[in-house]
Amino acid sequence: MNKNGTLVPWFRRGDIGGVSYAVTNNIVNYLIVIATLTGVLGWPDEVVFGYVVPGMSIGLMLGCFYYAWMGWKLSKKEGRADVTALPSGVSTPAMFVILYGVIMPLSYAVEDPMQAWSAAMAACFIGGFVEFCGGFIGPWMKQRIPRAALLGTVAGIGFIWMATQGVFDIFGDPLIGLPVLFVAMVGIFGGYLFPKKIPPLVVAIVGGVVYALCLGRSSFDFSGVGFYFPNPATSIQYMINGFAIVVPYLTIIIPVEIYNFIETMDNVEASNAAGDAYNVREAQFADGICTMLSALFGGVIPNTVWLGHAGLKKANAGIGYSIVSGVVFGAAGIFGLFTFLSSLVPPAVCAITFLWCAVVMVCQAFKDCERRHYAAVGVAMVPSVADYLYTQVTGAAGLADLWTEVQPSGISDFAPEIHQALIDAGVMWNGVAATKAGAILIGILLGTMTVFIIDRKLDRVALTACIGYVLAALGFIHSAALGFYPLSPYALGYLVIAALSLILHQGRKSWFQGPDDFEYV
């Protein structure tokens, strides 16, 4: 019961769609992790299915349970029953960065899957600690970073990673994808309901699975089912050994985990904008602790507050979906059910949830910001494109044994001749590697400066640019590794902006003025 005497429901009808969103989307992420570790890097099945997958699942299960508890507390505190739990999951952008920016270089460097796994666990544990520490500065950052910069960055990640993947998967199997998408959209965007108020999204997912079975696109496969509860004594011993191996890679791991904790902060900010006032610090503490516990059981991918809270709230999901999702994640990892679920739910059906939540996030970023700050939202969205493009191009180049290398400027890029060949072939590559490195931080910086320009606060633009200089000079952005790059062109560029902003700010009342009612559109 809440303070008004109203029963706080543990389960609501909308939780069905919430479970579908959390479970089906994470299946895709699990498949990517499994395919990369076993197929590309050659890790043994006993490590991947005996430790990595169960470890990830235990971390996600604990995260889901805790976020349900946070939702229940918020419901009681505010005396309302329409609270939606924060979505917990594997961060898709962070997952790609961890797999291809940390684990893959580690695997090729040590040339021993067991050593690579031990180092990856240590990296995950360190990452969880960085996430936990982020809880101390997260609220401070939230108060000082404009909402347009935060929500614009989240919208960019959702659009480029989730919406595009959703559309691609739909057209990858259009006979299933297009009809399922249509049924889902008439409910999501049209507001229609089937008899007894059954949401079309639920019909689309359940019906889509049945439809796929009839067409032979999916099947029941129980071959991977078994008991895979990891032995923490074994995983912890390997992880301890891994700390010595992972030390040289801390310059990669720390920026990646700052990336992840910023994403958690952004997504909690998005949940606040959607109407659920969660505590940023508590969520970041929970993410960090669950990630560290996941590593102790063999996991190598960090937890995060997931994208899509606005879409879940729109679908009337409550806190029950988080409980059920946690049970499913735990059981699926420990009993090897992810292989069964992945064979049952085709990507074209999963795709509708990616597309739905990503579109809602983009719409929310504009809806919940002042109209005059729309430009800042758009600017903040752009750097995530570089993150996506870099992953696709370097992944394809890796098949041809064309690997990137760290240039004197500090960025990770191809050798000059390959770099030029890509540009000559029409690939939009110039500046991609530099923008990809720290894309979330870059998006927040650019979005923040745009807000302050619109608000005629050029002195704050100068301060933001100085922060950009420090981040670039220390290698947190525009660099492949932490270091000291005080004279890099990226760092100096921010310094020039700071100087220009201060000069122009001094002339705001005399020689550098603008109309108060200026409209840029």
N, C-alpha and C positions, 0 to 999 in steps of 0.2 A: 504494500500500500504506500502511496506517496503522501506528502504532507496535506493534500486536499482530500484524502480518503479515497482516491480513485485507484483501482487496481492497476498496477504496472504490468502489462502483458509480457510474458516471456516469448510468446510466439504470435505472429500475425500472418495474414494471408500473403502479404508481400514478401515474407521471408522465403517463400518458395523460389521467387525470382532471384532473391539475394543469394541463396545457396547455389543456384544455377550459375550466377555470375562468378562467385568466388571459386567454385570447384572447377567449372569448365575452363575458365581462363587460366587457372594455375596448372591444369593438365598440360596445356600447351607449353608453359614454362618448364615443367618437369621433363617433358619430351625433349626440349631443346638441351637441357642440362644432361640428360641421359645420352642423347645422340652425340653430343660434343665429347663427353668424357669417355664413352665406350667406343664410339665410331671413329672420332678424329684423333683422340689422344691415346686410345688403347688401354685405358684403365681396366683392371679386372672386374668382372661382374660381382665378385664377393665384396669388393670395396664400394662400388657404385650402388648396388641393391642392398648390400648388407649394412652400409654405414651412411653414405652420402644422402640417399633418398630418405631413409628413416630419420636421419638427423635433421634434415630440412623439415620433414613432416612434424617432428616433435616441436621444433621451434615455432612453426606456423600454428600448430594446435594450441600451444600455450599462449601465443599472441591473440588468437581468436577468442579464447576463454577470457583473457584479461580485458580485451576490448568490449566484450559483452558485459563484463562487470563494470567497466567505465560507463557504458551506456545506461546500465541499470541505476548507477549512482546519480548520473545526470538527470535521469527521469524523475527520481525521487526528489532531488534538490530543486528542480524547476517546476515540479508539480504538473507534469504533462506526460502523456503516454505515447507521443509520436516521435520519440528519439530513435535515431538510426545509429547502430554501432559502427565504429570505424572499420573499414575493410582492411584486413591483414593479408599480406601475400608476399610473393617473391617479386621484387621490383624488376620489371622487364628491362628498363635501361641499365640499371645497376647490374643485373644478371649478365647482360652482354659485356659490360665493361669488366666485370670480375672474370668471366670465362675467357675473354679474348685479350684483356689487358693485364691480368694477373696470372690466372691458372695456366693458360697456354704458354706464355713465356717461361714460367716456372717449369712446366713439364719438359719443354725442349731444352732448358738449361741443365736440369739435373739428370735427365734421361733415365729416370726410374719412377714408375707410376706410384710406388708406395711412398717414396720421398716427396714426390709432387703432392700427393694427398696430404701428407703430414704438414707440409708447408702451407697448403691451401687452408687446412683447418686452423693453423696458427694465424694466417691472414684474416680468416673469418672472425676468430676470437678478438684479435686486435681491432678489427673493424667494429665489432660490437661494443668494445670499450670506447672507441671514438664516438659512436652513436650515443652512448650513455653520457659522455662528457658534453655532447651537443645539447643535452637537456638543460645545462646551466646557462648557455648563451642563447638558446632558441627563443625564449620569451622576450629577451632584450632585442633580438633581431626583429621579431614580429612587430614590436612597437615602433620600430624605426624604419622599416622597409615598407614602401607604399604597397597597398593591396594590389594595384594594377601590375606591379612588377612580380609579385608572388603568384597571383592567379594566372597572369600571362605566361609565366614559365611553366606552370602545371599544365595549362592548356596546350602549350607547344609540345610538351612531352607526350601528352595523351593523343594529340592529333597525329604526330609523326610516327609514334611507335604503335599505338593501338588502332586508330582509325584506319590508317593505311594498311596495316596487317589484316584488319577485318575485311576491308574491301577486296584485297588481293585474295584472301582465302575464299571469299564468296564467289569471285569470278574464276577461282581455281577449280571449282566444282559447281558451275552455275545451275545445273539441274536440281541440286539440293539447295544451294546457297540462295538463289533468287527467290524461290517460293517461301522459304523459311524467313528470309529477310522481310518480305512483304507482310507476312502474318504478324511478325514481331512489330513492325513499324506502325501498323494500323492501331496497335494498342499503345505503343510508346509515344508516338507523336500525334496520333489521331484521337486517343482517349477512348477507343471502342472497347467493349467488354462482351465476352460470350455469356450465355445464360448462367445464372447463379454467380455472376460477377467474376468469372474465371478470366484472368488476364491473358490476352493473346500471346504475350512473351512466354508464358508457361506452356501454352499450346504449341508455340513455335519450337521450343526446345524439346519437349517430350515427343511431340509429333514428328519433329525433325529426326530424332533418333530412330523412331519406328520407321519413318520413310526411308532413312538411310539403310536400315536393315533390310527392308524390302527390295531396295535397289542393289544390295550387295556391297554398299560402300563401307559398312561397318560389320562387326561380328562379335560374338561372345568368345573371348579367348581367356581361358583360366590357366594357361601354361605358366604364367609368372607368379601365381598365387603361392604363398608360403609364409613362414614366420621369419621375420628379419629384424627382430629387436636387437639393436647394436649393443655390444659390450663396452660400456664407457671406460673400463680399465684399459682396454686395448687402444681405443681411440685417443684417450688422454695421453697415454704413453707416446703414441706416434706424434700427437700434437706438440708435446714438450720437445721432442726431437726436432720438430718442424720450426720452432722459433729460431734456432740457429741458422736454418736454411733461408728463412724469409727475411732476415734483417736487410740484405741488400735491396729488397723490393719494397721497403717501407715508403720510399719516395713515390711509389705508385699507389700503394694500398691506402695511405692516409688521405690523399686527395680524392680517391674513389669513395672512401667512406664519408668524407665531408660532403661529397656529392649526394650520398645516400641520406645523410641526416638532414641536409637541406631539403631533399625531396619529402621526407617525413614532415618537416616543418611546413612546407608548401601545402601538402595534402591535408594536414590538420587545419591550416588556414582556410582551405577550400571547404572543409566541413563546417567551420565557423560561419563562413559566408552562406552556406546552405541552411543555417539555422540551428546547428548543434554546437554549443560553445564548449568544446573540449579543451583541456589543458595541454598546451603544446609540450611543456616540460615532462608531464607524466607520460605522454605517448612516446616521447623520445627515450625516456628511461626504460619503458617497457620494451621498445624495439631493441635497445642495446642489450638488455638482460636476456631477452629471448634469443637474440643472435648468438650471444656467448654460450647459452645453454645448448643451442643447436650445434655449435662447434664442438662442444664437449662430447656429443654423441656421434660426431663424424660429419656434420654438415659443412658446406663450403660456401653457401650463398646467404647473404644477409636478409633479415626480415625488414619490412618497412610497412608504414601505413600506406595502403594501396590507393591508387587513383580510383575515382568513380563514386565517391560518397554522394555527390549530388544526384547521380542517376539512381542509386539505391534508395535515396530518400524520396525521389519522385515516384518510384515504384512502390512506396509504402512499406519498405523493408524496415524491420525493427532491430531487436537485439538477438532474436532467436536464430536468425540465419547465421550469425557468427558462432553460436554454440554448435549448431549442426555442422557447419563447415569445419570447425575445429575437430569434431569427432571424425568426420570423413577424412580429413587430412591425416590425423593420427593413425586411424585404422588402415587407410590406404597405403601409408608408408611402411607400417609395421608388418602388414600382411601381404604386401606386394600387389595391392589392388590398382595402383596407378597404371600398370600395363593393361589391366582389364578395362578400366575406364577409358583409357586413351584409344583402345580399339573399338569401343562402343560409341563414343561421341566423335564424329568426324569434324575436322577443322572448320568446315563451312557452317556447322551449327554453332560451334564456339565463337565464330567470327561475329555473330550478331551482337554479342555482349560487349566485345571489344569496341565495335562501331558505335553502339548505343551510348555507352558511358563516355567515350571520348567526345562525341558530339555534344553531350550534355555539359561536359566540362568546358568546352570552348564557349558554348552559349552562356554558361554561368560566369565565365571570366568577364564577359562584356556586360552582362545583366547586373552584376553586383559591384561594378566600378562606376565612378562618375563618367558621364558621357564624354567630357573633355579629356579623360585619360585613356580613351580607346586606343589612341596611337601608341601609348606605352604598352598596352596589352599586346598589340601587334608586334612591336619591336622585341618584346621579351620572348615571344614565341619562336623567333627565327633561329637562335643558336642550336636548338634541339635538332634542327634539320641537318646540321653538320655532323652531329653525333650519329644520326641514322645513316647518312651518306658515307661517312668514314667506315662504319662497320660493314656496309655492303661492298664497298670498293676493295677494302683491304681483305675481306673474306674471299672475294673472287680472285684477287691477286695472289692470295695464299695458295690457291689451287695450282697456280703456275710458279710457285716458289719465289714469288716477288715479295719479300717481307720488308716492312718499314724499318727505318733506323733513326736514331736520335741525331738531329742536325745540330750544328754549332749554336743555333739560336735557342735550343732547348726543346723544340717541338719534335714530335715523332712523325716522320714523313718518309716518303720514298727517296731513294737516291735521286740526285738532280736529273739524270737522264730519263728515269722512269716518270718522275714528276712532270717533266716537260712533255713526255710522250702522251700522258693522260690528258694534259691540257690541249695538245695538238689534235688529239682524237675527239675533242669536243666535250670531254668530261668536265663538269663544273667542280674543279678540284683546287684551284688556287685559293689558299686561305682556309680550306676545310679542316685540315689537321689542327691549325692554330685555334680555330673556333670550337672544334670538338673538345679540346682539352679544357675541362672545367665549364662545359656548356651551361649548366644550371647557374653557376655563379656569374658567368658572362651575361646570361639572360636577365638575371636580377640586377646586375650593374647597369646594363643598357636601359632596362625598363625604369629603374629608379631615376637615372639621369633624365630620361624623357619626361617623367612626371614633374620633376623639379623645374625643367625648362618650361613646361606648360604652365606651372604655377608661379612663374617669374621668381624663382629662388635660385639664382645662379650661384650664390655662395654655397648652397647645399650641393649643387652640381660639382663644384670644385672639391668639396669634401669627399663626395662619392668617387670622383676621379682619383683622388689621392689614395683611397682604399683600393681602387683598381690597380694603381701603381704598385702598392705593397704586395697585393696578391700576385701580380705578374712578376715582380722582382724576386719573389720567393718561390715561384714555380707552381703556385696553386692553380693558375689559369694560363692558357696559351703555352703550356710546357708539358713535356713528357714526364718530367720528374721534378721533385722538389730540389731546389738549389738556390743559388744567388745569381740573379740575372738583372742587376740594377740598370744596365745599359742596353737591355734588349729593346728592339723597336716597339714591342708591345707595351712594355713598362713606360718607355719614354712617351709613347703616344698618349697614355693616360695623364702623364705629367704635363704635357702641352695643353690638354683639355683643362686641367686644373688651373693653369696660369691664365689661359684665355678667359675662363669663367670668372676669375677674380677681377681681371681687367674690365670686362664688360659689366660686371656687377657694380663696379665703382661708378660707371657712367649711366646707371639706370635712371637717375633723376635729372640728367642733363642731355648728354649727346647720344645716349643709346636707350631709346624708349620705344614702346609699342602700345597699340590701343588695348584697353582693358576688355573689349568685347570681341577680340580677334577670334575668328573661326578658321581652323586649318582645313576643314572639309567644306 
